[in-house]
Amino acid sequence: HLLGYVDGTTPPPPQMISQTSESGETSLLPNPAYAKWIQQDQIIFSTIISSLSESLMTHIVGHKRLQQ
């Protein structure tokens, strides 16, 4: 399951989701699943970064997500 964050088989969900009110109006709301996905991605990314040697780390610094 966690490898999917690294190899791209677990893509992020949409950042926003639509919600339709009882009156029929549709609005966009932040997707809580996206926030959770980003948090998990960052935990995995940090774990990988902390295990790298200094010479490898120079190639990774500046990336914000695993799939970059």
PQR file of N, CA, C, O and H, with PARSE charges and radii, in Angstrom:
ATOM      1  N   HIS A   1       0.828  -1.194   0.000 -0.4000 1.5000
ATOM      2  CA  HIS A   1       0.000   0.000   0.000 -0.0000 2.0000
ATOM      3  C   HIS A   1       0.873   1.260   0.000  0.5500 1.7000
ATOM      4  O   HIS A   1       0.620   2.181  -0.776 -0.5500 1.4000
ATOM      5  N   LEU A   2       1.866   1.310   0.833 -0.4000 1.5000
ATOM      6  CA  LEU A   2       2.709   2.512   0.916 -0.0000 2.0000
ATOM      7  C   LEU A   2       3.591   2.670  -0.311  0.5500 1.7000
ATOM      8  O   LEU A   2       3.923   3.794  -0.688 -0.5500 1.4000
ATOM      9  H   LEU A   2       2.072   0.562   1.464  0.4000 1.0000
ATOM     10  N   LEU A   3       3.977   1.573  -0.941 -0.4000 1.5000
ATOM     11  CA  LEU A   3       4.791   1.640  -2.144 -0.0000 2.0000
ATOM     12  C   LEU A   3       4.063   2.402  -3.245  0.5500 1.7000
ATOM     13  O   LEU A   3       4.709   3.004  -4.102 -0.5500 1.4000
ATOM     14  H   LEU A   3       3.707   0.660  -0.635  0.4000 1.0000
ATOM     15  N   GLY A   4       2.758   2.387  -3.239 -0.4000 1.5000
ATOM     16  CA  GLY A   4       1.973   3.108  -4.232 -0.0000 2.0000
ATOM     17  C   GLY A   4       2.233   4.594  -4.232  0.5500 1.7000
ATOM     18  O   GLY A   4       2.096   5.242  -5.270 -0.5500 1.4000
ATOM     19  H   GLY A   4       2.233   1.898  -2.543  0.4000 1.0000
ATOM     20  N   TYR A   5       2.602   5.152  -3.100 -0.4000 1.5000
ATOM     21  CA  TYR A   5       2.954   6.566  -3.036 -0.0000 2.0000
ATOM     22  C   TYR A   5       4.274   6.827  -3.762  0.5500 1.7000
ATOM     23  O   TYR A   5       4.477   7.895  -4.339 -0.5500 1.4000
ATOM     24  H   TYR A   5       2.713   4.626  -2.257  0.4000 1.0000
ATOM     25  N   VAL A   6       5.164   5.840  -3.724 -0.4000 1.5000
ATOM     26  CA  VAL A   6       6.476   5.976  -4.341 -0.0000 2.0000
ATOM     27  C   VAL A   6       6.407   5.705  -5.843  0.5500 1.7000
ATOM     28  O   VAL A   6       6.978   6.450  -6.640 -0.5500 1.4000
ATOM     29  H   VAL A   6       4.999   4.972  -3.255  0.4000 1.0000
ATOM     30  N   ASP A   7       5.703   4.635  -6.228 -0.4000 1.5000
ATOM     31  CA  ASP A   7       5.692   4.255  -7.651 -0.0000 2.0000
ATOM     32  C   ASP A   7       4.531   4.855  -8.444  0.5500 1.7000
ATOM     33  O   ASP A   7       4.419   4.617  -9.647 -0.5500 1.4000
ATOM     34  H   ASP A   7       5.238   4.030  -5.581  0.4000 1.0000
ATOM     35  N   GLY A   8       3.674   5.625  -7.791 -0.4000 1.5000
ATOM     36  CA  GLY A   8       2.604   6.323  -8.496 -0.0000 2.0000
ATOM     37  C   GLY A   8       1.315   5.548  -8.655  0.5500 1.7000
ATOM     38  O   GLY A   8       0.372   6.050  -9.267 -0.5500 1.4000
ATOM     39  H   GLY A   8       3.765   5.818  -6.814  0.4000 1.0000
ATOM     40  N   THR A   9       1.246   4.340  -8.122 -0.4000 1.5000
ATOM     41  CA  THR A   9       0.016   3.555  -8.256 -0.0000 2.0000
ATOM     42  C   THR A   9      -1.061   3.978  -7.254  0.5500 1.7000
ATOM     43  O   THR A   9      -2.207   3.537  -7.348 -0.5500 1.4000
ATOM     44  H   THR A   9       2.012   3.932  -7.625  0.4000 1.0000
ATOM     45  N   THR A  10      -0.695   4.821  -6.307 -0.4000 1.5000
ATOM     46  CA  THR A  10      -1.667   5.412  -5.385 -0.0000 2.0000
ATOM     47  C   THR A  10      -1.676   6.918  -5.658  0.5500 1.7000
ATOM     48  O   THR A  10      -1.031   7.684  -4.942 -0.5500 1.4000
ATOM     49  H   THR A  10       0.235   5.179  -6.231  0.4000 1.0000
ATOM     50  N   PRO A  11      -2.406   7.339  -6.689 -0.5600 1.5000
ATOM     51  CA  PRO A  11      -2.407   8.764  -7.034  0.2800 2.0000
ATOM     52  C   PRO A  11      -3.201   9.576  -6.021  0.5500 1.7000
ATOM     53  O   PRO A  11      -4.041   9.035  -5.302 -0.5500 1.4000
ATOM     54  N   PRO A  12      -2.932  10.869  -5.968 -0.5600 1.5000
ATOM     55  CA  PRO A  12      -3.696  11.695  -5.031  0.2800 2.0000
ATOM     56  C   PRO A  12      -5.148  11.821  -5.483  0.5500 1.7000
ATOM     57  O   PRO A  12      -5.422  11.867  -6.682 -0.5500 1.4000
ATOM     58  N   PRO A  13      -6.068  11.874  -4.540 -0.5600 1.5000
ATOM     59  CA  PRO A  13      -7.463  12.137  -4.896  0.2800 2.0000
ATOM     60  C   PRO A  13      -7.617  13.602  -5.298  0.5500 1.7000
ATOM     61  O   PRO A  13      -6.695  14.393  -5.100 -0.5500 1.4000
ATOM     62  N   PRO A  14      -8.758  13.971  -5.853 -0.5600 1.5000
ATOM     63  CA  PRO A  14      -8.966  15.382  -6.224  0.2800 2.0000
ATOM     64  C   PRO A  14      -8.818  16.306  -5.007  0.5500 1.7000
ATOM     65  O   PRO A  14      -9.203  15.952  -3.893 -0.5500 1.4000
ATOM     66  N   GLN A  15      -8.259  17.483  -5.242 -0.4000 1.5000
ATOM     67  CA  GLN A  15      -8.098  18.456  -4.157 -0.0000 2.0000
ATOM     68  C   GLN A  15      -9.432  18.985  -3.673  0.5500 1.7000
ATOM     69  O   GLN A  15      -9.604  19.275  -2.490 -0.5500 1.4000
ATOM     70  H   GLN A  15      -7.946  17.771  -6.147  0.4000 1.0000
ATOM     71  N   MET A  16     -10.374  19.109  -4.592 -0.4000 1.5000
ATOM     72  CA  MET A  16     -11.686  19.658  -4.251 -0.0000 2.0000
ATOM     73  C   MET A  16     -12.774  18.652  -4.629  0.5500 1.7000
ATOM     74  O   MET A  16     -12.625  17.882  -5.578 -0.5500 1.4000
ATOM     75  H   MET A  16     -10.235  18.874  -5.554  0.4000 1.0000
ATOM     76  N   ILE A  17     -13.864  18.674  -3.873 -0.4000 1.5000
ATOM     77  CA  ILE A  17     -15.029  17.854  -4.187 -0.0000 2.0000
ATOM     78  C   ILE A  17     -16.250  18.760  -4.266  0.5500 1.7000
ATOM     79  O   ILE A  17     -16.319  19.799  -3.609 -0.5500 1.4000
ATOM     80  H   ILE A  17     -13.985  19.300  -3.102  0.4000 1.0000
ATOM     81  N   SER A  18     -17.195  18.349  -5.072 -0.4000 1.5000
ATOM     82  CA  SER A  18     -18.403  19.165  -5.189 -0.0000 2.0000
ATOM     83  C   SER A  18     -19.463  18.652  -4.226  0.5500 1.7000
ATOM     84  O   SER A  18     -19.553  17.458  -3.941 -0.5500 1.4000
ATOM     85  H   SER A  18     -17.138  17.506  -5.605  0.4000 1.0000
ATOM     86  N   GLN A  19     -20.249  19.579  -3.742 -0.4000 1.5000
ATOM     87  CA  GLN A  19     -21.341  19.250  -2.831 -0.0000 2.0000
ATOM     88  C   GLN A  19     -22.570  20.015  -3.307  0.5500 1.7000
ATOM     89  O   GLN A  19     -22.512  21.218  -3.564 -0.5500 1.4000
ATOM     90  H   GLN A  19     -20.176  20.549  -3.973  0.4000 1.0000
ATOM     91  N   THR A  20     -23.681  19.295  -3.419 -0.4000 1.5000
ATOM     92  CA  THR A  20     -24.925  19.923  -3.856 -0.0000 2.0000
ATOM     93  C   THR A  20     -25.830  20.097  -2.650  0.5500 1.7000
ATOM     94  O   THR A  20     -26.098  19.149  -1.912 -0.5500 1.4000
ATOM     95  H   THR A  20     -23.729  18.318  -3.211  0.4000 1.0000
ATOM     96  N   SER A  21     -26.290  21.309  -2.462 -0.4000 1.5000
ATOM     97  CA  SER A  21     -27.174  21.613  -1.333 -0.0000 2.0000
ATOM     98  C   SER A  21     -28.595  21.157  -1.658  0.5500 1.7000
ATOM     99  O   SER A  21     -28.890  20.761  -2.785 -0.5500 1.4000
ATOM    100  H   SER A  21     -26.073  22.080  -3.061  0.4000 1.0000
ATOM    101  N   GLU A  22     -29.450  21.219  -0.673 -0.4000 1.5000
ATOM    102  CA  GLU A  22     -30.853  20.841  -0.864 -0.0000 2.0000
ATOM    103  C   GLU A  22     -31.534  21.738  -1.895  0.5500 1.7000
ATOM    104  O   GLU A  22     -32.484  21.318  -2.556 -0.5500 1.4000
ATOM    105  H   GLU A  22     -29.210  21.541   0.243  0.4000 1.0000
ATOM    106  N   SER A  23     -31.050  22.967  -2.031 -0.4000 1.5000
ATOM    107  CA  SER A  23     -31.645  23.892  -3.003 -0.0000 2.0000
ATOM    108  C   SER A  23     -31.119  23.645  -4.421  0.5500 1.7000
ATOM    109  O   SER A  23     -31.564  24.286  -5.373 -0.5500 1.4000
ATOM    110  H   SER A  23     -30.279  23.308  -1.494  0.4000 1.0000
ATOM    111  N   GLY A  24     -30.178  22.718  -4.554 -0.4000 1.5000
ATOM    112  CA  GLY A  24     -29.651  22.384  -5.867 -0.0000 2.0000
ATOM    113  C   GLY A  24     -28.386  23.121  -6.254  0.5500 1.7000
ATOM    114  O   GLY A  24     -27.850  22.900  -7.340 -0.5500 1.4000
ATOM    115  H   GLY A  24     -29.817  22.197  -3.781  0.4000 1.0000
ATOM    116  N   GLU A  25     -27.897  23.998  -5.382 -0.4000 1.5000
ATOM    117  CA  GLU A  25     -26.664  24.722  -5.669 -0.0000 2.0000
ATOM    118  C   GLU A  25     -25.455  23.829  -5.389  0.5500 1.7000
ATOM    119  O   GLU A  25     -25.400  23.120  -4.384 -0.5500 1.4000
ATOM    120  H   GLU A  25     -28.332  24.178  -4.500  0.4000 1.0000
ATOM    121  N   THR A  26     -24.504  23.884  -6.294 -0.4000 1.5000
ATOM    122  CA  THR A  26     -23.293  23.085  -6.155 -0.0000 2.0000
ATOM    123  C   THR A  26     -22.137  23.994  -5.761  0.5500 1.7000
ATOM    124  O   THR A  26     -21.958  25.076  -6.320 -0.5500 1.4000
ATOM    125  H   THR A  26     -24.548  24.459  -7.110  0.4000 1.0000
ATOM    126  N   SER A  27     -21.368  23.538  -4.799 -0.4000 1.5000
ATOM    127  CA  SER A  27     -20.190  24.291  -4.384 -0.0000 2.0000
ATOM    128  C   SER A  27     -19.008  23.339  -4.265  0.5500 1.7000
ATOM    129  O   SER A  27     -19.183  22.134  -4.084 -0.5500 1.4000
ATOM    130  H   SER A  27     -21.514  22.659  -4.345  0.4000 1.0000
ATOM    131  N   LEU A  28     -17.806  23.892  -4.369 -0.4000 1.5000
ATOM    132  CA  LEU A  28     -16.588  23.107  -4.225 -0.0000 2.0000
ATOM    133  C   LEU A  28     -16.061  23.246  -2.803  0.5500 1.7000
ATOM    134  O   LEU A  28     -16.017  24.338  -2.235 -0.5500 1.4000
ATOM    135  H   LEU A  28     -17.665  24.871  -4.516  0.4000 1.0000
ATOM    136  N   LEU A  29     -15.664  22.111  -2.251 -0.4000 1.5000
ATOM    137  CA  LEU A  29     -15.116  22.075  -0.892 -0.0000 2.0000
ATOM    138  C   LEU A  29     -13.779  21.342  -0.907  0.5500 1.7000
ATOM    139  O   LEU A  29     -13.561  20.471  -1.749 -0.5500 1.4000
ATOM    140  H   LEU A  29     -15.700  21.225  -2.712  0.4000 1.0000
ATOM    141  N   PRO A  30     -12.886  21.685   0.012 -0.5600 1.5000
ATOM    142  CA  PRO A  30     -11.639  20.921   0.119  0.2800 2.0000
ATOM    143  C   PRO A  30     -11.940  19.447   0.407  0.5500 1.7000
ATOM    144  O   PRO A  30     -12.809  19.126   1.217 -0.5500 1.4000
ATOM    145  N   ASN A  31     -11.222  18.579  -0.256 -0.4000 1.5000
ATOM    146  CA  ASN A  31     -11.406  17.143  -0.085 -0.0000 2.0000
ATOM    147  C   ASN A  31     -10.556  16.658   1.089  0.5500 1.7000
ATOM    148  O   ASN A  31      -9.328  16.727   1.025 -0.5500 1.4000
ATOM    149  H   ASN A  31     -10.516  18.841  -0.914  0.4000 1.0000
ATOM    150  N   PRO A  32     -11.184  16.170   2.157 -0.5600 1.5000
ATOM    151  CA  PRO A  32     -10.391  15.696   3.304  0.2800 2.0000
ATOM    152  C   PRO A  32      -9.491  14.513   2.940  0.5500 1.7000
ATOM    153  O   PRO A  32      -8.444  14.324   3.559 -0.5500 1.4000
ATOM    154  N   ALA A  33      -9.881  13.724   1.955 -0.4000 1.5000
ATOM    155  CA  ALA A  33      -9.046  12.590   1.523 -0.0000 2.0000
ATOM    156  C   ALA A  33      -7.749  13.089   0.892  0.5500 1.7000
ATOM    157  O   ALA A  33      -6.709  12.440   1.005 -0.5500 1.4000
ATOM    158  H   ALA A  33     -10.732  13.878   1.452  0.4000 1.0000
ATOM    159  N   TYR A  34      -7.812  14.234   0.232 -0.4000 1.5000
ATOM    160  CA  TYR A  34      -6.602  14.809  -0.373 -0.0000 2.0000
ATOM    161  C   TYR A  34      -5.634  15.242   0.730  0.5500 1.7000
ATOM    162  O   TYR A  34      -4.438  14.962   0.646 -0.5500 1.4000
ATOM    163  H   TYR A  34      -8.657  14.762   0.140  0.4000 1.0000
ATOM    164  N   ALA A  35      -6.131  15.911   1.743 -0.4000 1.5000
ATOM    165  CA  ALA A  35      -5.280  16.353   2.857 -0.0000 2.0000
ATOM    166  C   ALA A  35      -4.619  15.156   3.533  0.5500 1.7000
ATOM    167  O   ALA A  35      -3.445  15.212   3.899 -0.5500 1.4000
ATOM    168  H   ALA A  35      -7.102  16.138   1.811  0.4000 1.0000
ATOM    169  N   LYS A  36      -5.376  14.079   3.696 -0.4000 1.5000
ATOM    170  CA  LYS A  36      -4.829  12.868   4.320 -0.0000 2.0000
ATOM    171  C   LYS A  36      -3.767  12.237   3.415  0.5500 1.7000
ATOM    172  O   LYS A  36      -2.741  11.757   3.899 -0.5500 1.4000
ATOM    173  H   LYS A  36      -6.330  14.034   3.398  0.4000 1.0000
ATOM    174  N   TRP A  37      -4.018  12.239   2.094 -0.4000 1.5000
ATOM    175  CA  TRP A  37      -3.057  11.685   1.144 -0.0000 2.0000
ATOM    176  C   TRP A  37      -1.747  12.465   1.200  0.5500 1.7000
ATOM    177  O   TRP A  37      -0.671  11.868   1.240 -0.5500 1.4000
ATOM    178  H   TRP A  37      -4.851  12.628   1.702  0.4000 1.0000
ATOM    179  N   ILE A  38      -1.830  13.797   1.204 -0.4000 1.5000
ATOM    180  CA  ILE A  38      -0.633  14.646   1.270 -0.0000 2.0000
ATOM    181  C   ILE A  38       0.144  14.371   2.555  0.5500 1.7000
ATOM    182  O   ILE A  38       1.371  14.276   2.542 -0.5500 1.4000
ATOM    183  H   ILE A  38      -2.704  14.283   1.172  0.4000 1.0000
ATOM    184  N   GLN A  39      -0.577  14.244   3.653 -0.4000 1.5000
ATOM    185  CA  GLN A  39       0.084  13.969   4.933 -0.0000 2.0000
ATOM    186  C   GLN A  39       0.841  12.641   4.873  0.5500 1.7000
ATOM    187  O   GLN A  39       1.990  12.563   5.308 -0.5500 1.4000
ATOM    188  H   GLN A  39      -1.574  14.321   3.664  0.4000 1.0000
ATOM    189  N   GLN A  40       0.209  11.606   4.339 -0.4000 1.5000
ATOM    190  CA  GLN A  40       0.861  10.298   4.236 -0.0000 2.0000
ATOM    191  C   GLN A  40       2.068  10.378   3.299  0.5500 1.7000
ATOM    192  O   GLN A  40       3.121   9.815   3.596 -0.5500 1.4000
ATOM    193  H   GLN A  40      -0.724  11.669   3.985  0.4000 1.0000
ATOM    194  N   ASP A  41       1.920  11.072   2.177 -0.4000 1.5000
ATOM    195  CA  ASP A  41       3.008  11.240   1.224 -0.0000 2.0000
ATOM    196  C   ASP A  41       4.208  11.903   1.897  0.5500 1.7000
ATOM    197  O   ASP A  41       5.348  11.482   1.700 -0.5500 1.4000
ATOM    198  H   ASP A  41       1.064  11.529   1.936  0.4000 1.0000
ATOM    199  N   GLN A  42       3.949  12.930   2.684 -0.4000 1.5000
ATOM    200  CA  GLN A  42       5.026  13.651   3.358 -0.0000 2.0000
ATOM    201  C   GLN A  42       5.720  12.792   4.415  0.5500 1.7000
ATOM    202  O   GLN A  42       6.933  12.894   4.598 -0.5500 1.4000
ATOM    203  H   GLN A  42       3.023  13.271   2.844  0.4000 1.0000
ATOM    204  N   ILE A  43       4.966  11.960   5.100 -0.4000 1.5000
ATOM    205  CA  ILE A  43       5.559  11.054   6.097 -0.0000 2.0000
ATOM    206  C   ILE A  43       6.494  10.067   5.408  0.5500 1.7000
ATOM    207  O   ILE A  43       7.613   9.837   5.868 -0.5500 1.4000
ATOM    208  H   ILE A  43       3.981  11.877   4.952  0.4000 1.0000
ATOM    209  N   ILE A  44       6.032   9.486   4.306 -0.4000 1.5000
ATOM    210  CA  ILE A  44       6.861   8.529   3.571 -0.0000 2.0000
ATOM    211  C   ILE A  44       8.088   9.234   3.004  0.5500 1.7000
ATOM    212  O   ILE A  44       9.204   8.723   3.103 -0.5500 1.4000
ATOM    213  H   ILE A  44       5.123   9.673   3.933  0.4000 1.0000
ATOM    214  N   PHE A  45       7.881  10.406   2.411 -0.4000 1.5000
ATOM    215  CA  PHE A  45       8.980  11.177   1.833 -0.0000 2.0000
ATOM    216  C   PHE A  45      10.030  11.497   2.893  0.5500 1.7000
ATOM    217  O   PHE A  45      11.226  11.334   2.652 -0.5500 1.4000
ATOM    218  H   PHE A  45       6.975  10.821   2.331  0.4000 1.0000
ATOM    219  N   SER A  46       9.594  11.943   4.048 -0.4000 1.5000
ATOM    220  CA  SER A  46      10.529  12.274   5.139 -0.0000 2.0000
ATOM    221  C   SER A  46      11.306  11.053   5.599  0.5500 1.7000
ATOM    222  O   SER A  46      12.500  11.140   5.886 -0.5500 1.4000
ATOM    223  H   SER A  46       8.622  12.075   4.244  0.4000 1.0000
ATOM    224  N   THR A  47      10.632   9.922   5.668 -0.4000 1.5000
ATOM    225  CA  THR A  47      11.296   8.679   6.080 -0.0000 2.0000
ATOM    226  C   THR A  47      12.371   8.285   5.081  0.5500 1.7000
ATOM    227  O   THR A  47      13.471   7.884   5.464 -0.5500 1.4000
ATOM    228  H   THR A  47       9.662   9.851   5.435  0.4000 1.0000
ATOM    229  N   ILE A  48      12.048   8.400   3.803 -0.4000 1.5000
ATOM    230  CA  ILE A  48      13.035   8.068   2.778 -0.0000 2.0000
ATOM    231  C   ILE A  48      14.206   9.042   2.831  0.5500 1.7000
ATOM    232  O   ILE A  48      15.363   8.624   2.779 -0.5500 1.4000
ATOM    233  H   ILE A  48      11.155   8.726   3.493  0.4000 1.0000
ATOM    234  N   ILE A  49      13.916  10.329   2.933 -0.4000 1.5000
ATOM    235  CA  ILE A  49      14.970  11.350   2.991 -0.0000 2.0000
ATOM    236  C   ILE A  49      15.909  11.094   4.171  0.5500 1.7000
ATOM    237  O   ILE A  49      17.127  11.200   4.035 -0.5500 1.4000
ATOM    238  H   ILE A  49      12.977  10.668   2.975  0.4000 1.0000
ATOM    239  N   SER A  50      15.343  10.760   5.312 -0.4000 1.5000
ATOM    240  CA  SER A  50      16.178  10.572   6.503 -0.0000 2.0000
ATOM    241  C   SER A  50      17.080   9.353   6.399  0.5500 1.7000
ATOM    242  O   SER A  50      18.042   9.228   7.156 -0.5500 1.4000
ATOM    243  H   SER A  50      14.353  10.674   5.423  0.4000 1.0000
ATOM    244  N   SER A  51      16.779   8.453   5.469 -0.4000 1.5000
ATOM    245  CA  SER A  51      17.600   7.248   5.339 -0.0000 2.0000
ATOM    246  C   SER A  51      18.659   7.371   4.237  0.5500 1.7000
ATOM    247  O   SER A  51      19.444   6.443   4.041 -0.5500 1.4000
ATOM    248  H   SER A  51      15.997   8.554   4.854  0.4000 1.0000
ATOM    249  N   LEU A  52      18.695   8.489   3.521 -0.4000 1.5000
ATOM    250  CA  LEU A  52      19.637   8.663   2.415 -0.0000 2.0000
ATOM    251  C   LEU A  52      20.998   9.172   2.886  0.5500 1.7000
ATOM    252  O   LEU A  52      21.118   9.847   3.909 -0.5500 1.4000
ATOM    253  H   LEU A  52      18.057   9.242   3.681  0.4000 1.0000
ATOM    254  N   SER A  53      21.997   8.828   2.114 -0.4000 1.5000
ATOM    255  CA  SER A  53      23.317   9.382   2.372 -0.0000 2.0000
ATOM    256  C   SER A  53      23.330  10.832   1.890  0.5500 1.7000
ATOM    257  O   SER A  53      22.457  11.243   1.127 -0.5500 1.4000
ATOM    258  H   SER A  53      21.899   8.280   1.284  0.4000 1.0000
ATOM    259  N   GLU A  54      24.306  11.593   2.330 -0.4000 1.5000
ATOM    260  CA  GLU A  54      24.391  12.997   1.935 -0.0000 2.0000
ATOM    261  C   GLU A  54      24.533  13.157   0.429  0.5500 1.7000
ATOM    262  O   GLU A  54      23.952  14.075  -0.152 -0.5500 1.4000
ATOM    263  H   GLU A  54      25.015  11.259   2.951  0.4000 1.0000
ATOM    264  N   SER A  55      25.295  12.279  -0.212 -0.4000 1.5000
ATOM    265  CA  SER A  55      25.506  12.413  -1.662 -0.0000 2.0000
ATOM    266  C   SER A  55      24.214  12.175  -2.436  0.5500 1.7000
ATOM    267  O   SER A  55      23.988  12.832  -3.452 -0.5500 1.4000
ATOM    268  H   SER A  55      25.767  11.533   0.259  0.4000 1.0000
ATOM    269  N   LEU A  56      23.374  11.273  -1.996 -0.4000 1.5000
ATOM    270  CA  LEU A  56      22.088  11.048  -2.652 -0.0000 2.0000
ATOM    271  C   LEU A  56      21.089  12.142  -2.312  0.5500 1.7000
ATOM    272  O   LEU A  56      20.262  12.513  -3.146 -0.5500 1.4000
ATOM    273  H   LEU A  56      23.558  10.739  -1.170  0.4000 1.0000
ATOM    274  N   MET A  57      21.160  12.651  -1.113 -0.4000 1.5000
ATOM    275  CA  MET A  57      20.208  13.663  -0.665 -0.0000 2.0000
ATOM    276  C   MET A  57      20.272  14.925  -1.522  0.5500 1.7000
ATOM    277  O   MET A  57      19.256  15.595  -1.700 -0.5500 1.4000
ATOM    278  H   MET A  57      21.832  12.350  -0.436  0.4000 1.0000
ATOM    279  N   THR A  58      21.433  15.256  -2.049 -0.4000 1.5000
ATOM    280  CA  THR A  58      21.552  16.460  -2.870 -0.0000 2.0000
ATOM    281  C   THR A  58      20.706  16.375  -4.144  0.5500 1.7000
ATOM    282  O   THR A  58      20.335  17.405  -4.708 -0.5500 1.4000
ATOM    283  H   THR A  58      22.259  14.711  -1.904  0.4000 1.0000
ATOM    284  N   HIS A  59      20.404  15.177  -4.593 -0.4000 1.5000
ATOM    285  CA  HIS A  59      19.568  14.996  -5.785 -0.0000 2.0000
ATOM    286  C   HIS A  59      18.080  15.111  -5.464  0.5500 1.7000
ATOM    287  O   HIS A  59      17.269  15.316  -6.367 -0.5500 1.4000
ATOM    288  H   HIS A  59      20.705  14.341  -4.135  0.4000 1.0000
ATOM    289  N   ILE A  60      17.721  14.985  -4.214 -0.4000 1.5000
ATOM    290  CA  ILE A  60      16.320  14.951  -3.800 -0.0000 2.0000
ATOM    291  C   ILE A  60      15.868  16.289  -3.217  0.5500 1.7000
ATOM    292  O   ILE A  60      14.694  16.641  -3.331 -0.5500 1.4000
ATOM    293  H   ILE A  60      18.380  14.819  -3.481  0.4000 1.0000
ATOM    294  N   VAL A  61      16.768  17.030  -2.604 -0.4000 1.5000
ATOM    295  CA  VAL A  61      16.409  18.286  -1.943 -0.0000 2.0000
ATOM    296  C   VAL A  61      15.710  19.210  -2.939  0.5500 1.7000
ATOM    297  O   VAL A  61      16.164  19.374  -4.072 -0.5500 1.4000
ATOM    298  H   VAL A  61      17.722  16.744  -2.512  0.4000 1.0000
ATOM    299  N   GLY A  62      14.619  19.800  -2.511 -0.4000 1.5000
ATOM    300  CA  GLY A  62      13.842  20.689  -3.365 -0.0000 2.0000
ATOM    301  C   GLY A  62      12.559  20.053  -3.867  0.5500 1.7000
ATOM    302  O   GLY A  62      11.653  20.757  -4.313 -0.5500 1.4000
ATOM    303  H   GLY A  62      14.250  19.667  -1.591  0.4000 1.0000
ATOM    304  N   HIS A  63      12.470  18.742  -3.802 -0.4000 1.5000
ATOM    305  CA  HIS A  63      11.239  18.064  -4.199 -0.0000 2.0000
ATOM    306  C   HIS A  63      10.233  18.146  -3.063  0.5500 1.7000
ATOM    307  O   HIS A  63      10.602  18.118  -1.889 -0.5500 1.4000
ATOM    308  H   HIS A  63      13.206  18.170  -3.440  0.4000 1.0000
ATOM    309  N   LYS A  64       8.975  18.248  -3.418 -0.4000 1.5000
ATOM    310  CA  LYS A  64       7.941  18.386  -2.402 -0.0000 2.0000
ATOM    311  C   LYS A  64       7.096  17.119  -2.234  0.5500 1.7000
ATOM    312  O   LYS A  64       6.436  16.928  -1.213 -0.5500 1.4000
ATOM    313  H   LYS A  64       8.675  18.271  -4.372  0.4000 1.0000
ATOM    314  N   ARG A  65       7.132  16.258  -3.255 -0.4000 1.5000
ATOM    315  CA  ARG A  65       6.351  15.020  -3.197 -0.0000 2.0000
ATOM    316  C   ARG A  65       7.205  13.878  -3.728  0.5500 1.7000
ATOM    317  O   ARG A  65       8.196  14.101  -4.423 -0.5500 1.4000
ATOM    318  H   ARG A  65       7.668  16.413  -4.085  0.4000 1.0000
ATOM    319  N   LEU A  66       6.819  12.680  -3.400 -0.4000 1.5000
ATOM    320  CA  LEU A  66       7.570  11.515  -3.829 -0.0000 2.0000
ATOM    321  C   LEU A  66       7.617  11.375  -5.350  0.5500 1.7000
ATOM    322  O   LEU A  66       8.628  10.926  -5.889 -0.5500 1.4000
ATOM    323  H   LEU A  66       6.013  12.499  -2.836  0.4000 1.0000
ATOM    324  N   GLN A  67       6.572  11.741  -6.035 -0.4000 1.5000
ATOM    325  CA  GLN A  67       6.501  11.515  -7.475 -0.0000 2.0000
ATOM    326  C   GLN A  67       7.226  12.559  -8.302  0.5500 1.7000
ATOM    327  O   GLN A  67       7.084  12.551  -9.524 -0.5500 1.4000
ATOM    328  H   GLN A  67       5.750  12.106  -5.596  0.4000 1.0000
ATOM    329  N   GLN A  68       7.982  13.441  -7.714 -0.4000 1.5000
ATOM    330  CA  GLN A  68       8.685  14.462  -8.491 -0.0000 2.0000
ATOM    331  C   GLN A  68       9.980  13.961  -9.017  0.5500 1.7000
ATOM    332  O   GLN A  68      10.698  14.697  -9.694 -0.5500 1.4000
ATOM    333  H   GLN A  68       8.097  13.448  -6.721  0.4000 1.0000
TER
END
